[in-house]
Amino acid sequence: MNPAEPNVGSPAVTIIVPAYNEVSGIRDVLEELRRLDPNWEVLVVDDGSTDGTGAIVAESGFRVIRHQVNRGYGASLKSGIRAARAPWIVITDADGTYPNERIPEIVAGLEEHNMVVGARTGEKVHIPLIRRPAKAALNALANYLSETTIPDLNSGLRAFRKEDVLRFLDILPSGFSFTTTITLAMHVNDLFVRYVPIDYHARKGQSKIRPIQDTLNFLALIVRTVLYFRPLKIFLPLSGFLLVLALAVFLYSWLLTPKIMDASVSIIVMSAFQMAAIGLLADLIDKRAGKG
């Protein structure tokens, strides 16, 4: 459905703003959103804030969903997605980091794409140096596993069609890795994704990101998501590695030791074939389930 012709009484676009203890930035963000199309719905999800964020949201006059306890970034987005009245959805953060004036341009891209992402590759991008190496490594892994180029894996400013994201809602996590998962899910299911370069401002207030723990969580999440949709991208390289290892052990024992380590080689080769068989079985299940 084209949002230019929504159902009577329904907004064309819903902008979801998850907020947890963002008293320093949310007022300015809501004022930025107020200057956008007045026919769009702004839906704030207060994720159990305890710092006065709830009071600011209440004063705004925008629609609000409140979690009694903090449930997580992804859980807030899922609550908003389920409650959104529009067929097209935008998500943005409450900390003032994203250029919300670019939202109309991002929304316009949904005419020809399933998702449009504001990629933090513009001229003014404020990402702490400590996070950049891990971010680059995760992006490289995601590019390989998804077989595409992803300029920004986990940008929090993006637009998508509600009907598309509902397909994956059950596998989308409740934490910060929501955006990473929806990016990979869209790509590995061959949906059309567009990236629009944007700036990224310094946040207002304290960051909720835990660099080491969240990086490890993102790494596990990328592998898990690709296992779910494209298991051969994981199992076949592992099988190939084991075969190379078996050859190396055989050559080492043959050339440098008086006894060939045939038992070790046999075990490694069997493990390699088992790994390949598991991958093929998982891929068959994936195809029969219609996920890949």
C-alpha positions in Angstrom: 0.0 0.0 0.0 1.3 3.5 -0.9 1.2 5.7 2.2 0.2 8.6 0.0 -3.2 6.9 0.0 -3.7 5.5 3.5 -6.9 4.2 4.9 -9.2 6.9 6.1 -8.2 8.0 9.6 -4.8 6.2 9.4 -1.5 8.0 9.3 0.9 7.5 6.4 4.0 7.0 8.5 4.6 6.1 12.1 7.9 7.3 13.7 8.9 5.2 16.6 11.2 6.7 19.3 12.4 4.2 21.9 13.5 6.1 25.1 15.1 4.9 28.3 16.4 7.7 30.6 17.0 10.2 27.8 16.0 13.3 29.7 19.0 15.2 28.2 18.0 14.8 24.6 14.5 13.7 24.1 12.9 17.2 24.2 14.9 18.4 21.3 14.3 15.2 19.3 10.5 15.5 19.8 10.6 19.1 18.6 12.5 18.1 15.5 9.9 15.4 14.8 7.1 17.9 15.4 8.4 20.0 12.4 7.9 17.0 10.0 4.7 16.1 8.2 1.8 16.8 10.7 -0.1 13.8 9.3 2.6 11.4 10.4 2.2 9.6 13.7 5.0 9.9 16.4 4.9 7.0 18.8 7.3 7.2 21.8 8.0 4.0 23.8 9.1 4.9 27.3 11.1 1.8 28.4 10.7 2.2 32.1 12.6 5.5 32.4 13.3 6.8 35.9 14.9 10.2 35.2 12.0 12.4 34.1 11.9 11.2 30.4 8.3 10.1 31.0 7.2 13.6 32.1 8.7 15.2 29.0 7.0 12.7 26.7 3.7 13.2 28.4 3.9 17.0 27.8 4.6 16.5 24.1 1.1 15.4 23.2 2.5 12.5 21.1 1.2 9.0 21.4 3.0 7.0 24.2 3.5 3.4 25.1 5.0 2.8 28.6 6.9 -0.2 29.8 6.6 -0.6 33.6 10.2 -2.0 33.7 13.2 -1.6 31.4 12.8 -4.3 28.7 15.4 -3.3 26.2 15.9 -1.3 23.0 14.6 -4.1 20.7 11.6 -4.8 23.0 10.7 -1.2 22.8 10.8 -1.2 19.0 8.7 -4.4 18.8 6.1 -2.8 21.0 6.0 0.2 18.8 5.9 -1.8 15.6 2.9 -3.9 16.8 1.1 -0.7 17.8 2.0 1.4 14.7 -1.0 2.6 12.8 0.8 3.3 9.6 2.0 0.9 6.8 5.4 2.5 6.8 7.6 2.8 9.9 10.6 5.0 10.8 12.7 4.4 13.9 15.1 7.0 15.4 16.8 7.5 18.7 16.0 9.8 21.5 19.5 10.9 22.2 19.9 13.6 19.5 22.5 11.6 17.5 20.5 11.3 14.2 19.7 14.1 11.7 15.9 13.7 11.9 15.4 16.4 9.2 16.5 13.7 6.7 13.5 11.5 7.6 11.3 12.6 4.7 14.1 11.7 2.2 14.5 8.3 3.9 10.8 7.7 3.8 10.6 8.6 0.1 13.0 5.7 -0.6 10.4 3.2 0.5 8.5 3.7 -2.8 11.1 1.4 -4.4 12.7 -0.4 -1.5 11.7 -2.6 1.4 14.0 -0.7 3.8 16.0 2.5 3.7 18.8 3.0 6.2 20.5 6.2 7.2 24.1 5.0 6.9 26.6 6.9 9.2 29.0 7.6 6.4 28.5 11.3 6.0 31.0 14.1 6.4 30.3 14.6 10.1 30.2 11.3 11.9 30.9 11.2 15.6 31.6 7.6 16.5 34.0 7.1 19.5 37.4 5.8 18.4 37.1 2.8 20.8 34.1 1.5 18.9 35.4 1.9 15.4 37.7 -1.2 15.1 35.0 -3.5 16.4 32.4 -1.9 14.2 34.6 -2.3 11.1 35.3 -6.0 11.9 31.6 -6.8 12.5 30.7 -5.0 9.2 33.3 -7.1 7.3 32.0 -10.3 8.8 28.4 -9.3 8.0 29.4 -8.4 4.4 30.9 -11.8 3.9 28.1 -13.8 5.4 25.3 -11.9 3.7 27.2 -11.7 0.4 26.6 -8.0 0.0 28.1 -4.6 1.0 26.6 -3.2 4.1 27.8 0.4 4.8 26.2 0.6 8.2 25.1 -2.6 9.9 23.3 -1.2 13.0 22.2 2.4 12.3 19.2 3.4 14.4 17.7 5.7 11.8 15.9 3.7 9.2 12.5 3.2 7.5 10.8 0.0 6.6 7.4 -1.5 5.6 5.5 -2.9 8.5 4.4 -5.9 6.6 8.1 -6.8 5.9 9.3 -6.5 9.5 6.4 -8.5 10.9 7.8 -11.5 9.0 10.9 -11.5 11.2 9.4 -10.1 14.4 9.7 -13.5 16.3 13.5 -13.7 15.7 14.3 -10.0 16.4 16.0 -9.6 19.8 15.0 -7.4 22.6 18.4 -5.7 23.0 20.6 -3.3 21.0 21.1 -6.0 18.3 17.6 -5.5 16.9 18.9 -3.3 14.1 21.8 -5.6 13.2 19.3 -8.5 13.0 16.8 -6.8 10.8 19.6 -5.6 8.5 20.8 -9.2 8.0 17.3 -10.6 7.7 16.4 -8.2 4.9 19.6 -8.9 3.0 19.7 -12.6 3.2 16.1 -12.8 2.2 16.9 -10.8 -0.9 14.7 -7.8 0.0 15.6 -4.4 -1.4 17.7 -2.2 0.9 18.9 1.3 0.2 21.6 3.2 2.2 21.5 7.0 2.4 24.6 8.7 3.8 23.9 10.7 6.9 25.8 12.6 9.6 25.9 11.3 13.2 26.1 13.7 16.1 27.5 13.3 19.6 24.9 11.9 21.9 23.2 13.9 24.6 23.4 12.1 27.9 25.2 8.9 28.9 25.6 6.0 26.4 24.0 2.7 27.2 26.5 0.8 25.0 28.9 -1.6 26.7 31.8 -1.8 24.2 33.3 -5.3 25.0 30.1 -7.2 26.0 28.0 -5.7 23.2 30.6 -6.4 20.6 30.7 -10.0 21.6 27.0 -10.1 21.6 26.9 -8.6 18.1 29.4 -11.1 16.8 27.4 -14.1 18.2 24.2 -12.5 16.8 25.6 -12.2 13.2 26.7 -15.8 13.2 23.3 -16.9 14.7 21.3 -14.9 12.2 23.2 -16.2 9.2 23.0 -19.8 10.6 19.2 -19.3 10.6 18.9 -18.1 7.0 22.1 -19.3 5.2 23.7 -22.1 7.2 26.0 -23.2 4.4 27.9 -19.9 4.8 29.0 -21.1 8.2 29.2 -24.9 7.9 31.0 -25.3 4.6 33.9 -23.0 5.5 34.3 -24.9 8.8 34.2 -28.2 6.9 36.9 -26.9 4.5 39.1 -25.8 7.3 38.9 -29.2 8.9 39.9 -30.9 5.6 42.9 -28.6 5.3 43.8 -29.3 8.9 43.6 -33.1 8.2 45.9 -32.7 5.2 48.4 -30.6 7.3 48.4 -33.3 10.1 48.9 -36.0 7.5 51.8 -34.2 5.8 53.4 -33.4 9.1 53.3 -37.0 10.4 54.4 -38.4 7.0 57.4 -36.0 6.5 58.6 -35.3 10.0 57.6 -38.2 12.2 58.3 -42.0 11.8 54.6 -42.8 12.2 51.6 -41.5 10.2 48.9 -40.2 12.5 46.2 -42.0 10.7 43.7 -42.0 13.6 43.9 -38.3 14.1 43.6 -37.7 10.3 40.6 -40.0 10.1 38.8 -38.3 13.0 39.4 -34.8 11.5 38.2 -35.9 8.1 35.1 -37.5 9.6 34.4 -34.3 11.5 34.7 -32.3 8.3 32.2 -34.5 6.5 29.8 -34.4 9.5 30.1 -30.6 9.5 29.2 -30.5 5.8 26.3 -32.9 6.3 24.9 -30.8 9.1 25.1 -27.7 6.9 23.4 -29.4 4.0 20.6 -30.7 6.3 20.2 -27.2 7.9 20.0 -25.7 4.4 17.4 -28.2 3.3 15.3 -27.4 6.4 15.8 -23.7 5.8 14.5 -24.0 2.2 11.6 -26.2 3.1 10.6 -23.7 5.8 10.8 -20.9 3.2 13.2 -18.8 5.2 16.0 -18.5 2.7 
